[in-house]
Amino acid sequence: MTGDGWAKGSDGIWAKGGQKASLTVRVTAGNKRRELTEQILQSQWKDAGFELTTDNQSSSILFGQSLPNGDFQVALFAQVPTSKSPAQCVNFCTESIPTDANKSGTNYYRISDPELDRIWKQVDQVSAESQRAGLVKQGADRLGELVPAIPLFPNTVVYNTAKLGGNIIDNPSVLGMFWNLNEWYCKGGKC
């Protein structure tokens, strides 16, 4: 920041040319988990010299207007795929950027990266599971390089193997931890 001419003011916030380093975060109003996360972010960002204000919106405004129109600086939201496909073109490919011609686009990050497009499109064209797994890893690695989002709420599953059985370990987190709950069962009739 100092290398670009910014200096901290008496309030501890970076400023340059009379403008403060200030951002606004948008979340769905009434979502207590996200509102608490906002408070934590405000405190941590202030410690780092950045002002963070909030503009919480109804889900219909946030997902129906603000995100599709790119009308946000920072947003907290959960984006889940629409199918079991491990490809993430729907959320991260150039063709999924919302536009007037593509009102249903869900690439709210507006990432346009030919390499990422190539990888995610190829995932759906390869049938060999090992090849797909390698491509999904490439896609995830590329996303990590581009850093369009920071996952704040990872899922952790803890269970008693003596009491619970089924395909529990093999859950792809992108679909949520209970994607195949119908395959779980109680051992011995009790859980």
PATOR-236116 format. One record per residue: residue in one letter; chain; x, y, z of N, C-alpha, C in turn. Coordinates in nm, 2 decimals. Layout:
N
+------+-------+--------+--------+--------+--------+--------+--------+--------+--------+--------+
! rest ! kette !     nX !     nY !     nZ !    caX !    caY !    caZ !     cX !     cY !     cZ !
+------+-------+--------+--------+--------+--------+--------+--------+--------+--------+--------+
!    A !     A !      X !      Y !      Z !      X !      Y !      Z !      X !      Y !      Z !
...
+------+-------+--------+--------+--------+--------+--------+--------+--------+--------+--------+
***
This chain:
191
+------+-------+--------+--------+--------+--------+--------+--------+--------+--------+--------+
! rest ! kette !     nX !     nY !     nZ !    caX !    caY !    caZ !     cX !     cY !     cZ !
+------+-------+--------+--------+--------+--------+--------+--------+--------+--------+--------+
!    M !     A !   0.08 !  -0.12 !   0.00 !   0.00 !   0.00 !   0.00 !   0.09 !   0.13 !   0.00 !
!    T !     A !   0.19 !   0.12 !   0.09 !   0.28 !   0.24 !   0.09 !   0.35 !   0.26 !  -0.04 !
!    G !     A !   0.39 !   0.15 !  -0.11 !   0.46 !   0.16 !  -0.24 !   0.37 !   0.23 !  -0.34 !
!    D !     A !   0.24 !   0.23 !  -0.32 !   0.15 !   0.29 !  -0.42 !   0.10 !   0.42 !  -0.37 !
!    G !     A !   0.16 !   0.47 !  -0.26 !   0.12 !   0.61 !  -0.22 !   0.01 !   0.61 !  -0.11 !
!    W !     A !  -0.03 !   0.50 !  -0.06 !  -0.13 !   0.50 !   0.05 !  -0.06 !   0.52 !   0.19 !
!    A !     A !  -0.13 !   0.59 !   0.28 !  -0.09 !   0.61 !   0.41 !  -0.20 !   0.59 !   0.51 !
!    K !     A !  -0.18 !   0.54 !   0.63 !  -0.28 !   0.52 !   0.72 !  -0.31 !   0.65 !   0.79 !
!    G !     A !  -0.45 !   0.68 !   0.80 !  -0.49 !   0.80 !   0.86 !  -0.50 !   0.78 !   1.02 !
!    S !     A !  -0.54 !   0.88 !   1.09 !  -0.55 !   0.88 !   1.23 !  -0.65 !   0.77 !   1.28 !
!    D !     A !  -0.74 !   0.73 !   1.19 !  -0.84 !   0.63 !   1.22 !  -0.78 !   0.49 !   1.19 !
!    G !     A !  -0.66 !   0.48 !   1.14 !  -0.60 !   0.35 !   1.11 !  -0.64 !   0.30 !   0.98 !
!    I !     A !  -0.71 !   0.37 !   0.90 !  -0.76 !   0.32 !   0.76 !  -0.67 !   0.39 !   0.66 !
!    W !     A !  -0.63 !   0.30 !   0.56 !  -0.55 !   0.35 !   0.45 !  -0.62 !   0.45 !   0.37 !
!    A !     A !  -0.55 !   0.56 !   0.33 !  -0.61 !   0.66 !   0.24 !  -0.51 !   0.71 !   0.14 !
!    K !     A !  -0.56 !   0.76 !   0.03 !  -0.48 !   0.81 !  -0.08 !  -0.56 !   0.91 !  -0.16 !
!    G !     A !  -0.51 !   1.03 !  -0.17 !  -0.58 !   1.13 !  -0.25 !  -0.71 !   1.17 !  -0.19 !
!    G !     A !  -0.73 !   1.16 !  -0.06 !  -0.86 !   1.19 !   0.00 !  -0.96 !   1.08 !   0.00 !
!    Q !     A !  -0.92 !   0.96 !  -0.05 !  -1.01 !   0.85 !  -0.06 !  -0.96 !   0.74 !   0.03 !
!    K !     A !  -1.06 !   0.69 !   0.11 !  -1.02 !   0.58 !   0.21 !  -1.03 !   0.44 !   0.14 !
!    A !     A !  -0.95 !   0.35 !   0.19 !  -0.96 !   0.21 !   0.14 !  -1.08 !   0.15 !   0.20 !
!    S !     A !  -1.19 !   0.16 !   0.13 !  -1.32 !   0.12 !   0.19 !  -1.39 !   0.03 !   0.09 !
!    L !     A !  -1.45 !  -0.08 !   0.14 !  -1.52 !  -0.17 !   0.06 !  -1.66 !  -0.20 !   0.12 !
!    T !     A !  -1.75 !  -0.24 !   0.04 !  -1.89 !  -0.28 !   0.10 !  -1.91 !  -0.43 !   0.07 !
!    V !     A !  -1.96 !  -0.50 !   0.17 !  -1.99 !  -0.64 !   0.15 !  -2.14 !  -0.66 !   0.15 !
!    R !     A !  -2.19 !  -0.74 !   0.07 !  -2.33 !  -0.77 !   0.06 !  -2.35 !  -0.92 !   0.09 !
!    V !     A !  -2.45 !  -0.94 !   0.17 !  -2.50 !  -1.08 !   0.21 !  -2.65 !  -1.08 !   0.21 !
!    T !     A !  -2.71 !  -1.20 !   0.22 !  -2.85 !  -1.21 !   0.24 !  -2.89 !  -1.17 !   0.38 !
!    A !     A !  -2.98 !  -1.07 !   0.38 !  -3.03 !  -1.02 !   0.51 !  -3.10 !  -1.13 !   0.59 !
!    G !     A !  -3.07 !  -1.13 !   0.72 !  -3.13 !  -1.23 !   0.80 !  -3.06 !  -1.36 !   0.82 !
!    N !     A !  -2.95 !  -1.37 !   0.74 !  -2.87 !  -1.49 !   0.75 !  -2.77 !  -1.47 !   0.86 !
!    K !     A !  -2.80 !  -1.52 !   0.98 !  -2.72 !  -1.48 !   1.10 !  -2.57 !  -1.53 !   1.08 !
!    R !     A !  -2.55 !  -1.64 !   1.02 !  -2.41 !  -1.69 !   1.00 !  -2.33 !  -1.60 !   0.92 !
!    R !     A !  -2.39 !  -1.55 !   0.81 !  -2.32 !  -1.46 !   0.73 !  -2.31 !  -1.32 !   0.79 !
!    E !     A !  -2.41 !  -1.28 !   0.86 !  -2.40 !  -1.15 !   0.93 !  -2.29 !  -1.15 !   1.04 !
!    L !     A !  -2.28 !  -1.26 !   1.11 !  -2.17 !  -1.27 !   1.21 !  -2.03 !  -1.28 !   1.14 !
!    T !     A !  -2.03 !  -1.34 !   1.02 !  -1.90 !  -1.34 !   0.95 !  -1.87 !  -1.20 !   0.90 !
!    E !     A !  -1.97 !  -1.12 !   0.86 !  -1.94 !  -0.98 !   0.83 !  -1.87 !  -0.91 !   0.95 !
!    Q !     A !  -1.92 !  -0.93 !   1.07 !  -1.87 !  -0.86 !   1.18 !  -1.72 !  -0.90 !   1.21 !
!    I !     A !  -1.70 !  -1.03 !   1.19 !  -1.56 !  -1.08 !   1.20 !  -1.47 !  -1.01 !   1.10 !
!    L !     A !  -1.52 !  -1.01 !   0.97 !  -1.44 !  -0.95 !   0.86 !  -1.42 !  -0.80 !   0.89 !
!    Q !     A !  -1.52 !  -0.73 !   0.93 !  -1.50 !  -0.59 !   0.96 !  -1.39 !  -0.57 !   1.06 !
!    S !     A !  -1.39 !  -0.64 !   1.17 !  -1.29 !  -0.63 !   1.27 !  -1.15 !  -0.66 !   1.22 !
!    Q !     A !  -1.14 !  -0.77 !   1.14 !  -1.01 !  -0.81 !   1.09 !  -0.96 !  -0.71 !   0.98 !
!    W !     A !  -1.04 !  -0.67 !   0.90 !  -1.00 !  -0.58 !   0.79 !  -0.97 !  -0.44 !   0.85 !
!    K !     A !  -1.04 !  -0.40 !   0.95 !  -1.00 !  -0.27 !   1.02 !  -0.86 !  -0.28 !   1.08 !
!    D !     A !  -0.83 !  -0.39 !   1.14 !  -0.70 !  -0.41 !   1.19 !  -0.59 !  -0.40 !   1.08 !
!    A !     A !  -0.63 !  -0.44 !   0.96 !  -0.54 !  -0.44 !   0.85 !  -0.54 !  -0.30 !   0.78 !
!    G !     A !  -0.63 !  -0.21 !   0.82 !  -0.64 !  -0.08 !   0.77 !  -0.74 !  -0.06 !   0.66 !
!    F !     A !  -0.84 !  -0.14 !   0.65 !  -0.94 !  -0.13 !   0.55 !  -1.08 !  -0.12 !   0.62 !
!    E !     A !  -1.16 !  -0.03 !   0.57 !  -1.29 !   0.00 !   0.62 !  -1.39 !  -0.10 !   0.54 !
!    L !     A !  -1.47 !  -0.17 !   0.61 !  -1.57 !  -0.26 !   0.55 !  -1.71 !  -0.22 !   0.60 !
!    T !     A !  -1.79 !  -0.18 !   0.51 !  -1.93 !  -0.15 !   0.54 !  -2.02 !  -0.26 !   0.49 !
!    T !     A !  -2.14 !  -0.27 !   0.54 !  -2.23 !  -0.38 !   0.50 !  -2.36 !  -0.32 !   0.43 !
!    D !     A !  -2.41 !  -0.40 !   0.34 !  -2.53 !  -0.37 !   0.27 !  -2.61 !  -0.50 !   0.25 !
!    N !     A !  -2.67 !  -0.54 !   0.35 !  -2.74 !  -0.67 !   0.35 !  -2.87 !  -0.66 !   0.27 !
!    Q !     A !  -2.90 !  -0.76 !   0.18 !  -3.01 !  -0.75 !   0.09 !  -3.10 !  -0.88 !   0.10 !
!    S !     A !  -3.22 !  -0.86 !   0.06 !  -3.30 !  -0.98 !   0.05 !  -3.24 !  -1.08 !  -0.05 !
!    S !     A !  -3.27 !  -1.21 !  -0.04 !  -3.21 !  -1.30 !  -0.14 !  -3.26 !  -1.27 !  -0.28 !
!    S !     A !  -3.38 !  -1.22 !  -0.30 !  -3.43 !  -1.20 !  -0.43 !  -3.35 !  -1.08 !  -0.49 !
!    I !     A !  -3.31 !  -0.98 !  -0.41 !  -3.23 !  -0.87 !  -0.47 !  -3.09 !  -0.91 !  -0.49 !
!    L !     A !  -3.03 !  -0.98 !  -0.39 !  -2.89 !  -1.02 !  -0.41 !  -2.87 !  -1.11 !  -0.53 !
!    F !     A !  -2.95 !  -1.22 !  -0.53 !  -2.94 !  -1.32 !  -0.64 !  -3.01 !  -1.28 !  -0.77 !
!    G !     A !  -3.11 !  -1.19 !  -0.76 !  -3.18 !  -1.16 !  -0.88 !  -3.13 !  -1.03 !  -0.94 !
!    Q !     A !  -3.06 !  -0.95 !  -0.87 !  -3.01 !  -0.82 !  -0.93 !  -2.86 !  -0.80 !  -0.91 !
!    S !     A !  -2.82 !  -0.79 !  -0.78 !  -2.68 !  -0.75 !  -0.75 !  -2.58 !  -0.84 !  -0.81 !
!    L !     A !  -2.58 !  -0.97 !  -0.78 !  -2.48 !  -1.06 !  -0.83 !  -2.49 !  -1.07 !  -0.98 !
!    P !     A !  -2.60 !  -1.10 !  -1.04 !  -2.61 !  -1.11 !  -1.19 !  -2.56 !  -0.98 !  -1.26 !
!    N !     A !  -2.58 !  -0.86 !  -1.20 !  -2.54 !  -0.74 !  -1.26 !  -2.40 !  -0.69 !  -1.22 !
!    G !     A !  -2.34 !  -0.77 !  -1.14 !  -2.20 !  -0.74 !  -1.10 !  -2.20 !  -0.62 !  -1.01 !
!    D !     A !  -2.31 !  -0.59 !  -0.94 !  -2.32 !  -0.48 !  -0.85 !  -2.28 !  -0.51 !  -0.71 !
!    F !     A !  -2.15 !  -0.54 !  -0.69 !  -2.10 !  -0.57 !  -0.56 !  -1.95 !  -0.56 !  -0.56 !
!    Q !     A !  -1.89 !  -0.53 !  -0.45 !  -1.75 !  -0.53 !  -0.43 !  -1.70 !  -0.66 !  -0.36 !
!    V !     A !  -1.77 !  -0.69 !  -0.26 !  -1.75 !  -0.82 !  -0.18 !  -1.89 !  -0.88 !  -0.15 !
!    A !     A !  -1.90 !  -1.01 !  -0.17 !  -2.03 !  -1.07 !  -0.14 !  -2.00 !  -1.21 !  -0.08 !
!    L !     A !  -2.09 !  -1.24 !   0.02 !  -2.08 !  -1.37 !   0.08 !  -2.20 !  -1.45 !   0.04 !
!    F !     A !  -2.18 !  -1.56 !  -0.03 !  -2.29 !  -1.64 !  -0.08 !  -2.24 !  -1.78 !  -0.10 !
!    A !     A !  -2.34 !  -1.88 !  -0.11 !  -2.30 !  -2.01 !  -0.14 !  -2.35 !  -2.04 !  -0.28 !
!    Q !     A !  -2.26 !  -2.10 !  -0.36 !  -2.29 !  -2.13 !  -0.49 !  -2.27 !  -2.28 !  -0.51 !
!    V !     A !  -2.38 !  -2.35 !  -0.55 !  -2.37 !  -2.49 !  -0.56 !  -2.40 !  -2.53 !  -0.70 !
!    P !     A !  -2.34 !  -2.64 !  -0.75 !  -2.37 !  -2.69 !  -0.89 !  -2.51 !  -2.74 !  -0.90 !
!    T !     A !  -2.56 !  -2.74 !  -1.03 !  -2.70 !  -2.78 !  -1.05 !  -2.71 !  -2.93 !  -1.09 !
!    S !     A !  -2.59 !  -3.00 !  -1.08 !  -2.59 !  -3.14 !  -1.11 !  -2.48 !  -3.21 !  -1.03 !
!    K !     A !  -2.47 !  -3.34 !  -1.05 !  -2.36 !  -3.42 !  -0.98 !  -2.23 !  -3.41 !  -1.06 !
!    S !     A !  -2.23 !  -3.35 !  -1.18 !  -2.11 !  -3.33 !  -1.26 !  -2.00 !  -3.26 !  -1.18 !
!    P !     A !  -1.88 !  -3.31 !  -1.18 !  -1.77 !  -3.24 !  -1.11 !  -1.72 !  -3.12 !  -1.19 !
!    A !     A !  -1.77 !  -3.11 !  -1.32 !  -1.73 !  -2.99 !  -1.40 !  -1.80 !  -2.87 !  -1.34 !
!    Q !     A !  -1.73 !  -2.76 !  -1.34 !  -1.78 !  -2.64 !  -1.28 !  -1.79 !  -2.52 !  -1.38 !
!    C !     A !  -1.82 !  -2.56 !  -1.51 !  -1.84 !  -2.46 !  -1.61 !  -1.95 !  -2.36 !  -1.58 !
!    V !     A !  -2.06 !  -2.42 !  -1.52 !  -2.17 !  -2.34 !  -1.48 !  -2.14 !  -2.22 !  -1.39 !
!    N !     A !  -2.04 !  -2.24 !  -1.31 !  -2.00 !  -2.14 !  -1.21 !  -1.88 !  -2.06 !  -1.25 !
!    F !     A !  -1.79 !  -2.11 !  -1.34 !  -1.66 !  -2.05 !  -1.36 !  -1.62 !  -2.03 !  -1.50 !
!    C !     A !  -1.70 !  -2.07 !  -1.60 !  -1.66 !  -2.06 !  -1.74 !  -1.71 !  -1.92 !  -1.80 !
!    T !     A !  -1.63 !  -1.87 !  -1.89 !  -1.66 !  -1.74 !  -1.96 !  -1.81 !  -1.74 !  -2.01 !
!    E !     A !  -1.85 !  -1.85 !  -2.07 !  -1.99 !  -1.85 !  -2.12 !  -2.10 !  -1.84 !  -2.02 !
!    S !     A !  -2.06 !  -1.86 !  -1.89 !  -2.16 !  -1.85 !  -1.78 !  -2.16 !  -1.71 !  -1.71 !
!    I !     A !  -2.09 !  -1.62 !  -1.77 !  -2.09 !  -1.48 !  -1.71 !  -2.23 !  -1.42 !  -1.74 !
!    P !     A !  -2.30 !  -1.37 !  -1.64 !  -2.43 !  -1.31 !  -1.67 !  -2.42 !  -1.18 !  -1.76 !
!    T !     A !  -2.50 !  -1.18 !  -1.86 !  -2.51 !  -1.07 !  -1.96 !  -2.65 !  -1.05 !  -1.99 !
!    D !     A !  -2.68 !  -0.94 !  -2.07 !  -2.82 !  -0.92 !  -2.12 !  -2.86 !  -1.04 !  -2.20 !
!    A !     A !  -2.77 !  -1.10 !  -2.28 !  -2.81 !  -1.21 !  -2.36 !  -2.81 !  -1.34 !  -2.28 !
!    N !     A !  -2.75 !  -1.35 !  -2.16 !  -2.74 !  -1.47 !  -2.08 !  -2.78 !  -1.43 !  -1.94 !
!    K !     A !  -2.91 !  -1.41 !  -1.92 !  -2.96 !  -1.36 !  -1.79 !  -2.95 !  -1.47 !  -1.68 !
!    S !     A !  -2.94 !  -1.60 !  -1.72 !  -2.93 !  -1.71 !  -1.63 !  -2.79 !  -1.75 !  -1.59 !
!    G !     A !  -2.69 !  -1.67 !  -1.64 !  -2.55 !  -1.70 !  -1.61 !  -2.52 !  -1.69 !  -1.46 !
!    T !     A !  -2.44 !  -1.79 !  -1.41 !  -2.41 !  -1.79 !  -1.27 !  -2.26 !  -1.77 !  -1.24 !
!    N !     A !  -2.18 !  -1.73 !  -1.33 !  -2.04 !  -1.69 !  -1.31 !  -2.04 !  -1.55 !  -1.25 !
!    Y !     A !  -2.08 !  -1.53 !  -1.13 !  -2.09 !  -1.40 !  -1.07 !  -1.95 !  -1.34 !  -1.05 !
!    Y !     A !  -1.85 !  -1.42 !  -1.05 !  -1.71 !  -1.38 !  -1.03 !  -1.66 !  -1.31 !  -1.16 !
!    R !     A !  -1.73 !  -1.34 !  -1.27 !  -1.69 !  -1.28 !  -1.40 !  -1.55 !  -1.33 !  -1.44 !
!    I !     A !  -1.52 !  -1.45 !  -1.41 !  -1.39 !  -1.50 !  -1.45 !  -1.40 !  -1.54 !  -1.60 !
!    S !     A !  -1.30 !  -1.49 !  -1.67 !  -1.29 !  -1.52 !  -1.81 !  -1.14 !  -1.57 !  -1.83 !
!    D !     A !  -1.12 !  -1.70 !  -1.83 !  -0.99 !  -1.75 !  -1.84 !  -0.99 !  -1.87 !  -1.94 !
!    P !     A !  -0.93 !  -1.86 !  -2.06 !  -0.94 !  -1.97 !  -2.16 !  -0.89 !  -2.10 !  -2.11 !
!    E !     A !  -0.79 !  -2.10 !  -2.02 !  -0.74 !  -2.23 !  -1.97 !  -0.84 !  -2.29 !  -1.88 !
!    L !     A !  -0.90 !  -2.21 !  -1.79 !  -1.00 !  -2.27 !  -1.70 !  -1.12 !  -2.32 !  -1.78 !
!    D !     A !  -1.16 !  -2.24 !  -1.88 !  -1.27 !  -2.29 !  -1.97 !  -1.24 !  -2.42 !  -2.03 !
!    R !     A !  -1.12 !  -2.44 !  -2.09 !  -1.08 !  -2.56 !  -2.15 !  -1.09 !  -2.68 !  -2.06 !
!    I !     A !  -1.04 !  -2.66 !  -1.94 !  -1.03 !  -2.77 !  -1.84 !  -1.17 !  -2.81 !  -1.80 !
!    W !     A !  -1.26 !  -2.72 !  -1.76 !  -1.39 !  -2.75 !  -1.71 !  -1.48 !  -2.81 !  -1.83 !
!    K !     A !  -1.46 !  -2.77 !  -1.95 !  -1.54 !  -2.83 !  -2.06 !  -1.49 !  -2.97 !  -2.09 !
!    Q !     A !  -1.36 !  -2.99 !  -2.08 !  -1.30 !  -3.12 !  -2.10 !  -1.35 !  -3.22 !  -2.00 !
!    V !     A !  -1.38 !  -3.18 !  -1.87 !  -1.42 !  -3.27 !  -1.77 !  -1.55 !  -3.34 !  -1.82 !
!    D !     A !  -1.64 !  -3.27 !  -1.88 !  -1.76 !  -3.33 !  -1.93 !  -1.75 !  -3.42 !  -2.05 !
!    Q !     A !  -1.63 !  -3.41 !  -2.12 !  -1.61 !  -3.49 !  -2.24 !  -1.54 !  -3.61 !  -2.22 !
!    V !     A !  -1.48 !  -3.63 !  -2.10 !  -1.40 !  -3.75 !  -2.07 !  -1.48 !  -3.85 !  -1.98 !
!    S !     A !  -1.48 !  -3.97 !  -2.02 !  -1.56 !  -4.07 !  -1.94 !  -1.48 !  -4.15 !  -1.84 !
!    A !     A !  -1.35 !  -4.16 !  -1.87 !  -1.27 !  -4.24 !  -1.77 !  -1.25 !  -4.16 !  -1.64 !
!    E !     A !  -1.29 !  -4.23 !  -1.53 !  -1.30 !  -4.16 !  -1.40 !  -1.16 !  -4.11 !  -1.36 !
!    S !     A !  -1.05 !  -4.18 !  -1.39 !  -0.92 !  -4.13 !  -1.35 !  -0.88 !  -4.01 !  -1.43 !
!    Q !     A !  -0.92 !  -4.00 !  -1.55 !  -0.89 !  -3.88 !  -1.63 !  -0.97 !  -3.76 !  -1.58 !
!    R !     A !  -1.10 !  -3.79 !  -1.55 !  -1.18 !  -3.68 !  -1.50 !  -1.13 !  -3.63 !  -1.37 !
!    A !     A !  -1.09 !  -3.72 !  -1.28 !  -1.03 !  -3.68 !  -1.15 !  -0.91 !  -3.59 !  -1.17 !
!    G !     A !  -0.82 !  -3.62 !  -1.26 !  -0.71 !  -3.54 !  -1.29 !  -0.74 !  -3.40 !  -1.34 !
!    L !     A !  -0.85 !  -3.40 !  -1.43 !  -0.89 !  -3.27 !  -1.49 !  -0.96 !  -3.18 !  -1.38 !
!    V !     A !  -1.04 !  -3.25 !  -1.29 !  -1.10 !  -3.17 !  -1.18 !  -0.99 !  -3.11 !  -1.09 !
!    K !     A !  -0.89 !  -3.19 !  -1.07 !  -0.78 !  -3.13 !  -0.99 !  -0.71 !  -3.02 !  -1.06 !
!    Q !     A !  -0.69 !  -3.03 !  -1.19 !  -0.64 !  -2.92 !  -1.27 !  -0.73 !  -2.79 !  -1.26 !
!    G !     A !  -0.86 !  -2.82 !  -1.27 !  -0.95 !  -2.70 !  -1.26 !  -0.95 !  -2.64 !  -1.13 !
!    A !     A !  -0.94 !  -2.72 !  -1.02 !  -0.94 !  -2.66 !  -0.89 !  -0.80 !  -2.59 !  -0.87 !
!    D !     A !  -0.69 !  -2.64 !  -0.92 !  -0.56 !  -2.58 !  -0.91 !  -0.57 !  -2.44 !  -0.98 !
!    R !     A !  -0.62 !  -2.44 !  -1.10 !  -0.63 !  -2.32 !  -1.18 !  -0.72 !  -2.21 !  -1.10 !
!    L !     A !  -0.83 !  -2.26 !  -1.05 !  -0.91 !  -2.16 !  -0.97 !  -0.83 !  -2.11 !  -0.85 !
!    G !     A !  -0.75 !  -2.19 !  -0.79 !  -0.67 !  -2.15 !  -0.68 !  -0.57 !  -2.04 !  -0.72 !
!    E !     A !  -0.52 !  -2.05 !  -0.85 !  -0.43 !  -1.95 !  -0.90 !  -0.50 !  -1.82 !  -0.93 !
!    L !     A !  -0.62 !  -1.83 !  -0.97 !  -0.70 !  -1.71 !  -1.01 !  -0.77 !  -1.65 !  -0.88 !
!    V !     A !  -0.79 !  -1.72 !  -0.78 !  -0.85 !  -1.68 !  -0.65 !  -0.98 !  -1.59 !  -0.67 !
!    P !     A !  -1.08 !  -1.65 !  -0.74 !  -1.20 !  -1.58 !  -0.75 !  -1.29 !  -1.57 !  -0.62 !
!    A !     A !  -1.26 !  -1.66 !  -0.53 !  -1.34 !  -1.67 !  -0.41 !  -1.26 !  -1.73 !  -0.30 !
!    I !     A !  -1.29 !  -1.71 !  -0.18 !  -1.23 !  -1.77 !  -0.07 !  -1.33 !  -1.85 !   0.01 !
!    P !     A !  -1.32 !  -1.98 !   0.02 !  -1.42 !  -2.06 !   0.09 !  -1.41 !  -2.03 !   0.24 !
!    L !     A !  -1.52 !  -1.99 !   0.30 !  -1.52 !  -1.96 !   0.44 !  -1.58 !  -2.07 !   0.53 !
!    F !     A !  -1.66 !  -2.15 !   0.47 !  -1.73 !  -2.25 !   0.55 !  -1.71 !  -2.39 !   0.50 !
!    P !     A !  -1.59 !  -2.45 !   0.53 !  -1.57 !  -2.59 !   0.48 !  -1.65 !  -2.69 !   0.56 !
!    N !     A !  -1.69 !  -2.80 !   0.50 !  -1.76 !  -2.90 !   0.57 !  -1.67 !  -3.00 !   0.63 !
!    T !     A !  -1.70 !  -3.04 !   0.76 !  -1.63 !  -3.15 !   0.83 !  -1.73 !  -3.25 !   0.88 !
!    V !     A !  -1.70 !  -3.37 !   0.85 !  -1.79 !  -3.48 !   0.89 !  -1.72 !  -3.57 !   1.00 !
!    V !     A !  -1.78 !  -3.58 !   1.11 !  -1.73 !  -3.67 !   1.22 !  -1.84 !  -3.77 !   1.25 !
!    Y !     A !  -1.81 !  -3.90 !   1.24 !  -1.91 !  -4.00 !   1.27 !  -1.85 !  -4.12 !   1.33 !
!    N !     A !  -1.93 !  -4.21 !   1.39 !  -1.88 !  -4.33 !   1.46 !  -1.90 !  -4.44 !   1.36 !
!    T !     A !  -1.78 !  -4.50 !   1.32 !  -1.79 !  -4.61 !   1.22 !  -1.85 !  -4.74 !   1.28 !
!    A !     A !  -1.85 !  -4.75 !   1.41 !  -1.91 !  -4.87 !   1.47 !  -2.07 !  -4.86 !   1.46 !
!    K !     A !  -2.12 !  -4.74 !   1.44 !  -2.26 !  -4.73 !   1.43 !  -2.32 !  -4.68 !   1.30 !
!    L !     A !  -2.24 !  -4.62 !   1.22 !  -2.29 !  -4.57 !   1.09 !  -2.21 !  -4.63 !   0.97 !
!    G !     A !  -2.28 !  -4.67 !   0.87 !  -2.22 !  -4.73 !   0.75 !  -2.27 !  -4.67 !   0.63 !
!    G !     A !  -2.21 !  -4.71 !   0.52 !  -2.25 !  -4.65 !   0.39 !  -2.13 !  -4.58 !   0.32 !
!    N !     A !  -2.16 !  -4.52 !   0.21 !  -2.06 !  -4.44 !   0.14 !  -2.05 !  -4.30 !   0.19 !
!    I !     A !  -1.99 !  -4.29 !   0.31 !  -1.98 !  -4.16 !   0.38 !  -1.85 !  -4.08 !   0.34 !
!    I !     A !  -1.74 !  -4.15 !   0.33 !  -1.61 !  -4.09 !   0.31 !  -1.61 !  -4.03 !   0.17 !
!    D !     A !  -1.67 !  -4.09 !   0.07 !  -1.66 !  -4.05 !  -0.07 !  -1.75 !  -3.93 !  -0.11 !
!    N !     A !  -1.78 !  -3.84 !  -0.02 !  -1.86 !  -3.73 !  -0.05 !  -1.79 !  -3.61 !  -0.11 !
!    P !     A !  -1.83 !  -3.57 !  -0.23 !  -1.76 !  -3.45 !  -0.29 !  -1.82 !  -3.33 !  -0.23 !
!    S !     A !  -1.73 !  -3.25 !  -0.17 !  -1.78 !  -3.14 !  -0.09 !  -1.85 !  -3.03 !  -0.17 !
!    V !     A !  -1.83 !  -3.03 !  -0.30 !  -1.90 !  -2.93 !  -0.38 !  -2.05 !  -2.95 !  -0.38 !
!    L !     A !  -2.09 !  -3.08 !  -0.36 !  -2.23 !  -3.11 !  -0.35 !  -2.29 !  -3.11 !  -0.21 !
!    G !     A !  -2.21 !  -3.08 !  -0.12 !  -2.26 !  -3.08 !   0.02 !  -2.24 !  -3.22 !   0.08 !
!    M !     A !  -2.23 !  -3.22 !   0.21 !  -2.19 !  -3.34 !   0.28 !  -2.30 !  -3.45 !   0.29 !
!    F !     A !  -2.42 !  -3.41 !   0.26 !  -2.53 !  -3.51 !   0.26 !  -2.59 !  -3.55 !   0.13 !
!    W !     A !  -2.51 !  -3.53 !   0.02 !  -2.55 !  -3.55 !  -0.12 !  -2.60 !  -3.70 !  -0.14 !
!    N !     A !  -2.55 !  -3.79 !  -0.06 !  -2.59 !  -3.93 !  -0.08 !  -2.64 !  -3.99 !   0.05 !
!    L !     A !  -2.71 !  -3.92 !   0.13 !  -2.76 !  -3.96 !   0.26 !  -2.84 !  -4.09 !   0.24 !
!    N !     A !  -2.91 !  -4.11 !   0.13 !  -2.99 !  -4.23 !   0.11 !  -2.90 !  -4.36 !   0.11 !
!    E !     A !  -2.77 !  -4.35 !   0.10 !  -2.68 !  -4.46 !   0.10 !  -2.63 !  -4.49 !   0.24 !
!    W !     A !  -2.65 !  -4.41 !   0.34 !  -2.61 !  -4.43 !   0.47 !  -2.70 !  -4.52 !   0.55 !
!    Y !     A !  -2.65 !  -4.59 !   0.65 !  -2.74 !  -4.68 !   0.73 !  -2.68 !  -4.69 !   0.87 !
!    C !     A !  -2.77 !  -4.73 !   0.96 !  -2.73 !  -4.75 !   1.10 !  -2.69 !  -4.90 !   1.11 !
!    K !     A !  -2.58 !  -4.93 !   1.16 !  -2.53 !  -5.06 !   1.19 !  -2.60 !  -5.12 !   1.31 !
!    G !     A !  -2.65 !  -5.24 !   1.30 !  -2.71 !  -5.30 !   1.42 !  -2.85 !  -5.24 !   1.45 !
!    G !     A !  -2.91 !  -5.16 !   1.36 !  -3.04 !  -5.11 !   1.38 !  -3.05 !  -4.98 !   1.46 !
!    K !     A !  -2.93 !  -4.94 !   1.52 !  -2.93 !  -4.82 !   1.61 !  -2.82 !  -4.73 !   1.57 !
!    C !     A !  -2.85 !  -4.60 !   1.58 !  -2.74 !  -4.50 !   1.56 !  -2.72 !  -4.42 !   1.69 !
+------+-------+--------+--------+--------+--------+--------+--------+--------+--------+--------+
***
